[in-house]
Amino acid sequence: MLLPLARTIGRRFASQALKEAPEAKWDISAAVALIRLPVIAPPLTEIEQKFSDQQRQIEDEGSHLSDFELRIRKDAELFEKRRQLEAQGKDLSELDEQIGIPATQEEEEYIKNEKKIRAEYELDNRKKWEDESGKSLRKALDRKLILLVKQKFSQNEPNFWTIPSLKNNGEPLRETAVRCLGDIFESDVNVNILGNAPVSVTQYEYSKKLADHLQTEGNHIFIYLAYINELDKEIQFNKDHVADYNWTSLPELKEFIHKRRYRKRLEHLLYE
């Protein structure tokens, strides 16, 4: 008979304790993972190359011949006929007129023009089209890049890298994300934020000293995904809000982001 009574008393005390316990207060921020998508296709891996070769072989064996390929076959038949007539000492003028310009000769001209254009515009010289600087959107054209910044939140000089973020003031989170980009850029930038909902969330706890000063336990950061649609435009950053910036690829992320949990969120967005 005492057991049910003890349970009832225990529940009452537990309920009262929960009511009296102060709720932990957290800041809420919106961050923007601003990504420049690849501009050129990356080199194929060994497995991808094998698969590509196999698919090309299947297509070559199963597809119909193009008009140009039919011309090559017809030219081969006409050349064989010409050889036979020439061996017999017969007139070749009518057959030569029928042959005209051989398809193989045209093909050689196409290949020659291709080499000329590639050499003239240096299409195979990636160094001409790429920039190794982390300040340039022309860096690593075959990879995704994410914008990392040293963002100023106080008078102290920032010493760590993050994606751009801004504290929420009660408005919808997406508006905070838009406001965040407006704060860090001085020039107009063509950016597209995807959807109205964040794609990821992370958090970090403040140090005891900072938590006591701010009266908050830490910060919940809701990450929005955005793509930048610029390549050659010189982008101006607001120096009042950004001390430094870097366009960073996936392999470089460890050099800039040391907190594993935070880095994993960004690596997921940069997956290639």
C-alpha positions as CSV (number, residue, x, y, z in Angstrom):
1,M,0.0,0.0,0.0
2,L,2.9,2.3,0.6
3,L,4.5,1.8,-2.8
4,P,1.7,3.7,-4.8
5,L,1.8,6.5,-2.3
6,A,5.6,6.8,-2.6
7,R,5.3,7.0,-6.4
8,T,2.7,9.7,-6.2
9,I,4.9,11.8,-3.8
10,G,7.9,11.2,-6.1
11,R,6.0,12.4,-9.1
12,R,4.8,15.6,-7.3
13,F,8.3,16.5,-6.2
14,A,9.8,15.8,-9.6
15,S,7.1,17.9,-11.3
16,Q,7.7,20.7,-8.8
17,A,11.4,20.6,-9.4
18,L,10.9,20.9,-13.2
19,K,8.7,23.9,-12.7
20,E,11.2,25.6,-10.5
21,A,14.3,24.8,-12.6
22,P,15.2,27.9,-14.8
23,E,15.1,27.2,-18.5
24,A,18.5,27.4,-20.2
25,K,18.6,30.4,-22.5
26,W,20.3,30.1,-25.9
27,D,21.1,32.6,-28.7
28,I,19.7,31.8,-32.1
29,S,21.6,32.7,-35.2
30,A,21.2,32.2,-39.0
31,A,24.3,31.3,-41.0
32,V,24.8,31.1,-44.8
33,A,26.9,28.4,-46.5
34,L,27.6,30.4,-49.6
35,I,28.9,28.0,-52.3
36,R,30.4,28.5,-55.7
37,L,29.5,25.5,-57.8
38,P,32.1,23.8,-60.1
39,V,32.6,25.6,-63.4
40,I,34.3,22.8,-65.3
41,A,34.0,19.0,-65.0
42,P,36.6,17.4,-62.7
43,P,38.9,14.7,-64.1
44,L,37.4,11.2,-64.1
45,T,38.5,8.7,-61.5
46,E,39.9,5.3,-62.6
47,I,36.5,3.6,-62.0
48,E,34.6,6.5,-63.7
49,Q,37.0,6.2,-66.7
50,K,36.5,2.5,-67.0
51,F,32.7,2.9,-66.8
52,S,32.8,5.7,-69.4
53,D,34.9,3.6,-71.8
54,Q,32.5,0.6,-71.4
55,Q,29.4,2.8,-72.0
56,R,31.0,4.3,-75.1
57,Q,31.8,0.8,-76.5
58,I,28.2,-0.3,-75.8
59,E,26.8,2.8,-77.6
60,D,29.2,2.4,-80.5
61,E,28.1,-1.2,-81.0
62,G,24.4,-0.6,-80.6
63,S,23.8,2.7,-82.2
64,H,23.1,3.5,-85.9
65,L,25.8,5.1,-88.0
66,S,25.8,8.8,-88.5
67,D,25.7,10.4,-91.9
68,F,29.4,11.2,-91.7
69,E,30.2,7.6,-90.8
70,L,28.1,6.4,-93.7
71,R,30.1,8.7,-96.0
72,I,33.3,7.2,-94.8
73,R,32.0,3.7,-95.6
74,K,30.8,4.8,-99.0
75,D,34.1,6.5,-99.8
76,A,35.9,3.3,-98.9
77,E,33.8,1.3,-101.4
78,L,34.3,3.9,-104.1
79,F,38.1,3.9,-103.5
80,E,38.2,0.1,-103.8
81,K,36.2,0.4,-107.0
82,R,38.6,3.0,-108.3
83,R,41.6,0.8,-107.5
84,Q,40.0,-2.1,-109.5
85,L,39.2,0.2,-112.5
86,E,42.6,1.7,-112.4
87,A,44.2,-1.8,-112.5
88,Q,42.0,-2.6,-115.5
89,G,43.1,0.6,-117.3
90,K,39.6,2.1,-117.5
91,D,38.5,5.8,-117.4
92,L,38.3,7.1,-113.8
93,S,37.0,10.7,-114.5
94,E,33.4,9.9,-113.7
95,L,34.3,8.0,-110.5
96,D,36.6,10.7,-109.3
97,E,33.8,13.2,-109.8
98,Q,31.5,11.0,-107.7
99,I,34.1,10.7,-104.9
100,G,34.6,14.5,-104.6
101,I,36.2,15.5,-101.3
102,P,36.7,12.4,-99.2
103,A,35.1,12.4,-95.7
104,T,38.5,11.4,-94.2
105,Q,40.1,14.5,-95.6
106,E,37.3,16.6,-94.0
107,E,37.9,14.8,-90.7
108,E,41.6,15.7,-90.9
109,E,40.6,19.4,-91.4
110,Y,38.3,19.3,-88.4
111,I,41.1,17.8,-86.2
112,K,43.5,20.4,-87.5
113,N,41.1,23.3,-86.7
114,E,40.4,21.9,-83.2
115,K,44.2,21.8,-82.4
116,K,44.5,25.4,-83.8
117,I,41.7,26.7,-81.6
118,R,42.9,24.9,-78.5
119,A,46.4,26.3,-79.0
120,E,45.1,29.9,-79.8
121,Y,42.9,30.1,-76.7
122,E,45.0,27.8,-74.5
123,L,42.0,25.7,-73.6
124,D,44.2,23.0,-72.1
125,N,46.1,25.4,-70.0
126,R,44.1,25.6,-66.7
127,K,46.6,28.0,-65.2
128,K,45.5,30.6,-67.6
129,W,41.8,30.3,-66.5
130,E,42.3,29.6,-62.8
131,D,43.6,31.6,-59.9
132,E,45.2,30.0,-56.9
133,S,44.3,32.8,-54.6
134,G,41.7,32.2,-51.9
135,K,40.3,35.6,-52.7
136,S,39.3,34.7,-56.2
137,L,36.2,32.9,-57.4
138,R,38.3,31.5,-60.2
139,K,40.1,29.2,-57.8
140,A,39.8,25.4,-58.3
141,L,37.2,25.6,-61.1
142,D,36.5,21.9,-61.0
143,R,35.5,21.9,-57.3
144,K,32.9,23.4,-55.0
145,L,34.1,26.4,-52.9
146,I,32.6,27.7,-49.7
147,L,33.0,31.2,-48.3
148,L,34.8,31.4,-44.9
149,V,35.1,34.7,-43.1
150,K,36.7,36.1,-40.0
151,Q,33.6,38.0,-38.9
152,K,33.7,41.0,-36.6
153,F,31.2,40.8,-33.8
154,S,32.9,43.2,-31.4
155,Q,35.9,45.6,-31.3
156,N,38.3,42.7,-30.8
157,E,39.9,41.3,-33.9
158,P,38.4,37.9,-34.8
159,N,40.9,35.0,-34.8
160,F,38.8,32.1,-36.1
161,W,37.1,31.2,-39.4
162,T,33.4,30.5,-39.8
163,I,30.7,30.8,-42.5
164,P,28.9,34.2,-42.3
165,S,26.3,34.3,-39.5
166,L,24.1,36.8,-37.7
167,K,22.1,36.7,-34.5
168,N,18.3,36.5,-34.9
169,N,16.3,39.4,-33.6
170,G,12.9,37.7,-33.7
171,E,12.2,37.9,-37.4
172,P,11.9,34.8,-39.6
173,L,15.3,33.0,-39.8
174,R,15.5,33.4,-43.6
175,E,15.3,37.2,-43.2
176,T,18.2,37.0,-40.8
177,A,20.2,35.0,-43.4
178,V,19.4,37.7,-46.1
179,R,20.4,40.4,-43.6
180,C,23.6,38.5,-42.9
181,L,24.7,38.6,-46.5
182,G,23.7,42.2,-46.8
183,D,26.0,43.0,-43.9
184,I,29.1,41.3,-45.2
185,F,29.0,42.5,-48.9
186,E,29.4,46.1,-50.0
187,S,28.8,45.5,-53.7
188,D,25.8,43.9,-55.3
189,V,26.3,40.1,-55.6
190,N,24.1,37.7,-57.4
191,V,23.2,35.1,-54.7
192,N,20.4,32.6,-54.5
193,I,19.4,31.3,-51.1
194,L,17.7,27.9,-51.5
195,G,14.2,27.6,-49.9
196,N,12.9,29.1,-46.7
197,A,14.1,26.4,-44.3
198,P,17.7,25.8,-43.1
199,V,19.5,22.7,-44.4
200,S,21.5,22.0,-41.2
201,V,21.9,23.1,-37.6
202,T,24.7,23.1,-35.1
203,Q,25.4,24.6,-31.7
204,Y,28.2,25.5,-29.4
205,E,28.4,26.4,-25.7
206,Y,29.9,29.6,-24.5
207,S,32.7,29.6,-22.0
208,K,31.5,30.1,-18.4
209,K,32.9,33.6,-18.4
210,L,31.1,34.6,-21.6
211,A,27.9,32.7,-20.7
212,D,27.8,34.6,-17.4
213,H,28.4,37.9,-19.2
214,L,25.7,37.3,-21.9
215,Q,23.3,35.4,-19.7
216,T,23.0,32.6,-22.3
217,E,24.3,29.1,-22.4
218,G,25.4,29.2,-26.1
219,N,24.3,29.6,-29.7
220,H,22.0,27.5,-31.9
221,I,23.1,28.1,-35.5
222,F,20.7,27.4,-38.3
223,I,22.5,27.0,-41.7
224,Y,21.0,28.1,-45.0
225,L,22.4,26.9,-48.3
226,A,23.1,29.6,-51.0
227,Y,24.8,29.6,-54.3
228,I,26.8,32.6,-55.7
229,N,26.3,33.2,-59.5
230,E,29.5,35.2,-60.1
231,L,32.9,34.4,-61.5
232,D,34.8,37.4,-62.8
233,K,33.1,40.2,-60.8
234,E,35.3,41.7,-58.1
235,I,33.3,41.4,-54.9
236,Q,33.7,44.0,-52.2
237,F,33.4,43.0,-48.6
238,N,32.3,45.3,-45.8
239,K,35.4,45.8,-43.7
240,D,33.4,46.8,-40.7
241,H,32.0,43.3,-40.5
242,V,34.6,41.1,-42.2
243,A,38.3,41.1,-41.2
244,D,39.3,38.5,-43.8
245,Y,37.7,36.0,-46.2
246,N,38.7,32.9,-48.1
247,W,37.0,30.8,-50.8
248,T,37.8,27.3,-49.5
249,S,37.6,23.8,-51.1
250,L,36.7,20.6,-49.3
251,P,40.4,19.4,-48.9
252,E,41.3,22.8,-47.4
253,L,38.6,22.9,-44.8
254,K,40.7,21.3,-42.0
255,E,43.2,24.1,-42.3
256,F,40.5,26.7,-41.4
257,I,37.9,24.9,-39.3
258,H,39.3,23.1,-36.3
259,K,36.1,22.2,-34.5
260,R,35.2,18.8,-35.8
261,R,31.4,19.0,-35.2
262,Y,31.2,22.3,-37.1
263,R,33.5,21.2,-39.9
264,K,31.4,18.0,-40.5
265,R,28.3,20.1,-41.2
266,L,30.3,22.1,-43.8
267,E,31.9,19.0,-45.3
268,H,28.4,17.5,-45.9
269,L,27.5,20.6,-47.9
270,L,30.7,20.5,-49.9
271,Y,30.3,16.8,-50.8
272,E,31.3,16.1,-54.4
